[in-house]
Amino acid sequence: MRLTVLGGCGAWPTAEQPCSGYLVEYDGFRLLLDPGYASMPRLLHHLTVDAVDAVLVSHGHPDHCADLNPLLRARALSDDSPPALPVHAPRGALDAVLALDRPGMLAAAYRLHAFDPGDRFEIGPFTVGTRLLPHFVPNAGIRLATPRGILAYTGDTGPSPDIPRLAEGADLFLSEATYVHRVPDGDAPYLLTARLAGRYAHQAGAARLILTHLWPGTDRATARETAAELFAGPIDVAVPDLAVEAAS
């Protein structure tokens, strides 16, 4: 299983960094995970729009799903439209982004599969396990399993004992780390720090940690060093085109 980062900036994209967007590939299948703001231009450095086999969305905030709209537009409006794209998301999470165009304009471009966080299902060669994790809106922590590796992804979440359970034994643990040491009080139940990400990676026995969703302007080296205080394994920070292999 191969993970390629398209972007990992929290809240809004910067000149250098799109918001969340990840391409996960296994056995020739290409799964787009969380197509957030500005992730599609980075995707096009790696694939044509018709080469995406499915989309999986953790929650409905636009920094995790807004670029589903241009992806569907590109597929629907091309001269040779590809088959409907399977799109998996928590129930109701994509209502706003799917309503951006006139009714019916993109209907033939996608096939929506709604799920409830906690559900388990298959997408191509991936077995997908999900857990409801605390955020401002319903958010699905995601565990992608193949015979050759496990990727765990928090989406956006606050502190929860379910996080190390989600990431138990994962080859790659992709964890939001919006802040480095402390989340502001009003947001503390709904977001993580790099320090907490390191703690959860250690508790889960994950092989590798990738920090993502850093607040714009956060020093990446400081975030990595802080996570390393509690996690001894390899640590990366999500930046465009970072590619990592996960293999058990």
HUJO-V443511 format. One line per field, one symbol per residue. ss: DSSP state (~ for helix, > for strand, _ for the rest). psi: psi as a letter, one per 30 degrees, with the letter a starting at -180 (. if undefined). burial: I if it has 9 or more other ideal C-beta (glycine too) atoms within 8 Angstrom, else O. Layout:
BEGIN
ss->???
psi->???
burial->???
END
This chain:
BEGIN
ss->_>>>>>>_>>________>_>>>>>>__>>>>>_____~~~~~_____~~~__>>>_____~~~~__~~~~~~~~~________>>>>>>____~~~~________~~~>>>>>>____>>>>__>>>>>>>>_____>>>>>>>>__>>>>>________~~~~~_____>>>>>__>_____~~~_____>~~~~~~~~~~~___>>>>>_>>____~~~~~~~~~_____>>>>_____>>>___
psi->kkkkkelgkkelllffjlakkkkkkkhfkjkkkiilkgfeeeeffellfffkflkkkelgkfgffegeeeeeeeeegleikllkkkkklkkffgeeefgelkkfegeffljkjklkkflklkjbgkkjklkjkkaflkkjkkjkklfglkkkkfbklakkffefeegkgkekjjkkieleekkkeffeffllleeeeeeeeeefhlekkjklhkkkfkjeeeeeeeefffkfakklkjlkgkkkkkk.
burial->IIIIIIIIIIOOIOOOIIIIIIIIIIOOIIIIIIIIIIIIOIIIOOIOIOOIOIIIIIIIIIIIIIIIIOIIIIIIOIOOIOOOIIIIIIOOIIOOIIOOOOOOOIOOIIOOIIIOIOOOOOIIOIOIIIIIIIIOOIIIIIIIIIOOIIIIIIIIIIIOOIIIIIIOOIIIIIIIIIIIOOIOOOOIOIIIIIIIIIIIIIOIOIOIIIIIIIOIOIOIOIIIOIIIOIIOIOIIIIIIOIOIOIOO
END
